[in-house]
Amino acid sequence: MGAENGNIPIGGTVAVLAQGPVGLMSTAGARLRGAGLIIGVESVPERQELARTYGADEIVDFSKEDVVGRILDLTDGEGVDTSIEALGAQAVVGDGDLGEDFGGGLTERELDVLLVLVLGRSNQEIADDLGISAKTVGHHVEHVYQKAGVRSRAAATLWAFEQDLVRIR
């Protein structure tokens, strides 16, 4: 489903976050849908090898390196076209008090959009979830990118985790 819903452009770059059963199928699906570069994010060596078997070109071990930095290095600073979150857990607002700026300098609505974006949803799906237009979601996503200093959904997702705006429960 992740590869099907990810709108992967032919020759595009994909990051698959986690390489368990769902992540491996997303990696294989991304290859079948014509991805040019597939980056698997995984720390377990056995899963890293399986990811390569299923089509990952590169593996980023989040326990040993900065994932955002490594992905930006692999993509010459461009980031990915599609990010697939395959952790199998729901992302939720972090435990800490986000304060007046709602975390990372984001407005409340930008945070709402980001929290749905990290689940791998498209702009239209985010719009449907939040009851706003897809065009408005696009504007919020661009603002999140600017404030986070990133250029892709994968980088925004990783930034949200680094800022402790989301966690896995």
C-alpha positions as CSV (number, residue, x, y, z in Angstrom):
1,M,0.0,0.0,0.0
2,G,2.8,2.4,0.9
3,A,4.3,2.2,-2.6
4,E,0.9,2.4,-4.3
5,N,-0.2,5.4,-2.3
6,G,3.2,7.2,-2.4
7,N,2.9,8.5,-6.0
8,I,6.4,7.5,-6.7
9,P,7.6,9.1,-9.9
10,I,9.5,6.9,-12.4
11,G,13.2,7.2,-11.5
12,G,12.2,8.9,-8.2
13,T,13.9,8.6,-4.8
14,V,12.1,6.8,-2.0
15,A,12.9,6.4,1.7
16,V,11.3,3.5,3.5
17,L,11.4,4.0,7.2
18,A,11.7,0.5,8.9
19,Q,12.3,-2.8,7.1
20,G,10.0,-5.2,8.9
21,P,7.5,-7.1,6.8
22,V,5.5,-4.0,5.8
23,G,8.7,-2.0,5.0
24,L,10.1,-4.9,3.0
25,M,6.9,-5.1,0.9
26,S,7.0,-1.3,0.5
27,T,10.7,-1.5,-0.7
28,A,9.8,-4.2,-3.2
29,G,6.7,-2.2,-4.3
30,A,8.8,0.9,-4.8
31,R,11.2,-1.1,-7.0
32,L,8.2,-2.5,-9.0
33,R,6.8,1.0,-9.4
34,G,10.0,2.4,-11.0
35,A,11.8,4.1,-8.2
36,G,15.4,5.0,-9.2
37,L,16.9,5.1,-5.7
38,I,15.4,3.3,-2.7
39,I,16.8,4.1,0.7
40,G,16.0,1.7,3.5
41,V,16.2,3.1,7.1
42,E,16.8,0.2,9.5
43,S,19.1,-0.7,12.4
44,V,18.8,-4.5,12.5
45,P,21.5,-6.1,10.4
46,E,19.3,-9.0,9.2
47,R,16.6,-6.7,8.1
48,Q,19.2,-4.5,6.3
49,E,20.3,-7.5,4.3
50,L,16.7,-8.4,3.5
51,A,16.0,-4.9,2.4
52,R,18.9,-5.1,-0.1
53,T,17.4,-8.4,-1.4
54,Y,14.0,-6.8,-1.8
55,G,15.4,-3.8,-3.7
56,A,16.9,-1.2,-1.4
57,D,19.9,0.5,-3.0
58,E,21.2,2.1,0.2
59,I,20.7,1.4,3.9
60,V,20.8,4.1,6.6
61,D,21.3,2.8,10.1
62,F,19.5,5.3,12.4
63,S,21.3,3.9,15.4
64,K,24.7,4.8,13.9
65,E,24.2,7.9,11.8
66,D,22.1,11.0,11.3
67,V,19.3,9.8,9.0
68,V,18.4,13.3,7.5
69,G,22.0,14.1,6.9
70,R,22.8,10.8,5.2
71,I,19.7,11.0,3.0
72,L,20.6,14.5,2.0
73,D,24.1,13.3,1.2
74,L,22.8,10.4,-0.9
75,T,20.5,12.7,-2.8
76,D,22.9,15.6,-3.3
77,G,20.8,17.7,-0.9
78,E,17.5,17.1,-2.7
79,G,15.8,14.7,-0.3
80,V,13.4,12.1,-1.4
81,D,10.3,12.3,-3.6
82,T,8.4,9.8,-1.5
83,S,8.7,8.8,2.2
84,I,7.0,5.6,3.4
85,E,6.6,5.1,7.1
86,A,6.5,1.4,7.9
87,L,7.0,1.3,11.6
88,G,3.7,-0.3,12.3
89,A,2.9,2.1,15.1
90,Q,0.9,5.3,15.3
91,A,2.7,8.6,15.7
92,V,1.4,10.8,18.4
93,V,2.1,14.2,19.9
94,G,5.3,14.2,22.0
95,D,5.0,14.1,25.8
96,G,6.5,17.5,26.4
97,D,4.6,20.8,26.6
98,L,4.9,22.3,23.1
99,G,4.5,25.9,24.5
100,E,3.2,28.9,22.6
101,D,4.7,28.1,19.2
102,F,3.4,24.5,19.2
103,G,7.0,23.3,18.7
104,G,9.7,24.1,16.1
105,G,8.1,27.5,15.5
106,L,5.1,25.9,13.8
107,T,1.5,27.2,14.1
108,E,-1.1,24.9,15.5
109,R,-2.5,24.1,12.0
110,E,1.1,23.5,10.7
111,L,1.6,21.0,13.5
112,D,-1.8,19.4,12.8
113,V,-0.7,18.9,9.1
114,L,2.8,17.6,10.1
115,L,1.3,15.1,12.5
116,V,-0.8,13.6,9.7
117,L,2.0,13.9,7.2
118,V,4.3,11.7,9.3
119,L,1.8,8.9,8.9
120,G,2.6,8.9,5.2
121,R,-0.7,10.5,4.0
122,S,-1.0,12.5,0.8
123,N,-2.1,16.1,0.7
124,Q,-5.6,15.0,-0.3
125,E,-5.7,12.5,2.6
126,I,-4.5,15.2,5.0
127,A,-7.1,17.6,3.7
128,D,-9.8,15.0,4.2
129,D,-8.6,14.2,7.7
130,L,-8.5,17.9,8.8
131,G,-11.5,19.2,6.8
132,I,-9.5,21.7,4.7
133,S,-8.6,21.9,1.1
134,A,-5.6,20.0,-0.5
135,K,-4.3,23.4,-1.7
136,T,-4.3,24.8,1.9
137,V,-2.5,21.6,3.0
138,G,0.1,22.3,0.3
139,H,0.7,25.8,1.7
140,H,1.0,24.4,5.3
141,V,3.5,21.7,4.1
142,E,5.6,24.4,2.4
143,H,5.6,26.4,5.6
144,V,6.6,23.4,7.6
145,Y,9.5,22.7,5.1
146,Q,10.7,26.3,5.5
147,K,10.6,26.4,9.2
148,A,12.2,22.9,9.5
149,G,14.8,23.8,6.9
150,V,13.9,20.7,4.9
151,R,12.8,19.9,1.3
152,S,10.9,16.7,1.5
153,R,8.3,14.7,3.4
154,A,10.9,12.2,4.6
155,A,13.1,15.0,6.0
156,A,10.0,16.7,7.6
157,T,9.1,13.4,9.2
158,L,12.6,12.9,10.6
159,W,12.7,16.5,11.8
160,A,9.4,16.0,13.6
161,F,11.0,13.0,15.5
162,E,14.2,14.9,16.2
163,Q,12.2,17.8,17.6
164,D,10.3,15.4,19.8
165,L,7.0,16.5,18.2
166,V,6.0,12.9,17.6
167,R,6.9,9.6,19.1
168,I,6.0,6.0,18.6
169,R,3.7,4.4,21.1
